[in-house]
Amino acid sequence: MTDKFQIVGSLLRPDELLEYKTQIEHRDDIQYPFYNHFEGYAQCETKAIEQVVKKEIEHNLSIITDGEFSKSMWHLDFVWGFGGVKRYIADHGYFFRDVDGTSKYETRKDIGLRITGELSGKNHHFIQLFKQLQDTAGDQQTKLCVPSPSHIFGELSWSDNIGGTDAVYQNIQELKAGLVKAYKEFVTEFAAAGGKILQFDDCLWELFADDNPNSPFTGEHINQEEVQGLATEFIDINNTVIDFGHSLGLKMWTHNCRGNYDSRNMGGGSYAKIANLFLKQLKYDRFFLEWDDDRAGSIEALEVFKDRPETEIVLGLLSSKTSTLDDEDRVIRLLDEASKIIDKDRLLLSHQCGFASCDGGNELSESEQWAKIDQGQRIAKQYWGS
């Protein structure tokens, strides 16, 4: 076993679990947790998690997740679990770039977030799920993956939840304060439950890269001072919660994603363009970064980590989107390039993202998924040793 290969978090769900989850997609008459509405759902989910944890251990993973089997989508289930939030079916889903990189590909539409009361992270269902994961994993290290405060802040900021006669929060600063409070409540209960590693996943960094063709923040009509101000807000809200987690003794990690839905992606943008913002200023202990293709740009963006010797970087050089094994020569070459910038001992290897950020998962089979994980383990053992 080597701890130098890691998974981001999510794994392909078994068909019997997906049968329950597909019943939810078009219904807004039920709220989270969904298994309260379906006989046998909770038992099916528990059994599936027990089985996937066993497989993770068999495939020599040193840090165990529940495969994110309790989630419908990588981030929304967490927010649906907050007090003061209601789920609803939106007019359209998120738009991704199709596998050919051109056309729009629309996701499921149950993405609506309506704030109905003061946000609260107390008594969150994910805490009970995490306790079950710990019991199942035994002595193995575990981690929990949830969306970053800044990502949810962004989604709520760009919705119709702020201002208006019936709004709970009248402006951005009230929303920010309410969201920080809810996250701190959740983090407190996570630490009390014995949690050690909390990973914040985030899809918004690349919006601020001016070489991202899908960025809404480029063009002559855009006020770049306002854009920089928004980036600063995102960094501040994350660092506030990261500092709080550190004060409770937690390791705080992050995964930056460029979109992952049915093997589709949401956009590009190089790390070099955002390095002095999100890579340099965010106080995470470990960064999972995506470098599976040329969208991320040069590996030289790692230069910003030179003066942060305590920070670890997980290079997502492998692809969770494809069914075939990855080019090992490319992986080794990029690891060599990275180790000329950052000490080799501070580097780790992963796939660029999880295998199933949302229920349906990427376009590969379960056996192909585990073969790709085994390949990652093999490369890491070759490169770093046991």
Disulfide bonds with the S-S distance in Angstrom:
none
